Amino acid sequence: MKKILQDLSYEELAALVNACGEKAFRAKQIFEGLMQGKKISELPVSAPLRAKLLDMYEDEPVKIREIFTSQDGTKKFLFELADGNLIEGVLMKYKYGNTQCVSTQVGCRMGCKFCASTLGGRLRDLTAGEILCEILAVNRLEGGTLRERAVTNVVLMGSGEPFDNYENVVKFLRNLTAEGGIHISARNVSLSTCGLVPEMRRFAEEGIPLNLTISLHAITDEQRRRTMPIANKYSIAEILAACSEYFEKTGRRYIFEYSLIEGENADEAHALALCALLKGRPCHVNLIRLNAVKERNLKGTDERTARKFLEILEKNGISATLRRSMGADIGGACGQLRAAYLENGNE
Ligand code: SAH
């Protein structure tokens, strides 16, 4: 595989353009072109420079291969990477803007029992540029520019565990939030982790004030171990300590994802235990009814049970939201589309 030009920061690109014997203003032209989602072959540069770049770098690292549109307006994208691997992303339209959910790895090796991304394990990490290109491609397709972005918010909640691909994800975040590029503020970015404690700690030092989101889904370690193998490695107490550290260092409150699973974690007693666990913490809880995954024997709760759970949290002073399951008709949950696609022999 060739290298990915979109991996480079503006400074790195400027050094490359300089090394090619080109004038400095070319770097800005190339950078802006790339950030608008252009291919190398579409860049306004001289033929010899274009040939040189195409010799070393992928022309279009991330291609949109298919688009599925849900009745609620959510769009799901199947992307193809230069080596033929497939990843997926989702664009959700809200009143305040459009949120894109991106993948950070091809597959995932965390093994959560309710998640389709993990069914075939992790094939490889995405590079910083590949993650960025998911966004650049969708922003362009939706008619966005660098000034008037069609993608205003980003969540790292697609396939993959962001902190299992730490270096590339941090580089991606720096390029995503840099001035002169697509320039999405860290405050409009959420990173979701299953709770890799050492990386959570390390991330608190990076100076990227995004919304740190932790997939909790359980109230005791024993219960968490039933659905999330990572709970064998790190305890909830360690995760909470890392969250406190994150808050102390960044001043940002943190968010817990809690998927409501029938017969597993969604009773009144569980809600009360969750309140006790989180009482007094500067956090928010996102509840979502589990999106049933065909290959997994787990089901989401009904709407009534979910509302009741939310009520208990609110009554006990825990800030919480019950998320709508968006795009359920197009396989909205992580990894569902790719899994279906591979299964149908489309590759
Ligand atoms: N690896 C990261 C981010 C990817 S998953 C993490 O674990 O946080 C994004 C979120 O979707 C996580 O909270 C994950 O637990 C949740 N999720 C996965 N499969 C789901 C499903 N079938 N229904 C509802 N939520 C799901």
Residues whose N, C-alpha, C, O or C-beta is under 5 A from the ligand:
A	BS01	SAH	F114 C115 A116 L156 M157 G158 G160 E161 P162 S192 T193 C194 S215 E257 S259 R289 L290 N291 V293 A333 C334
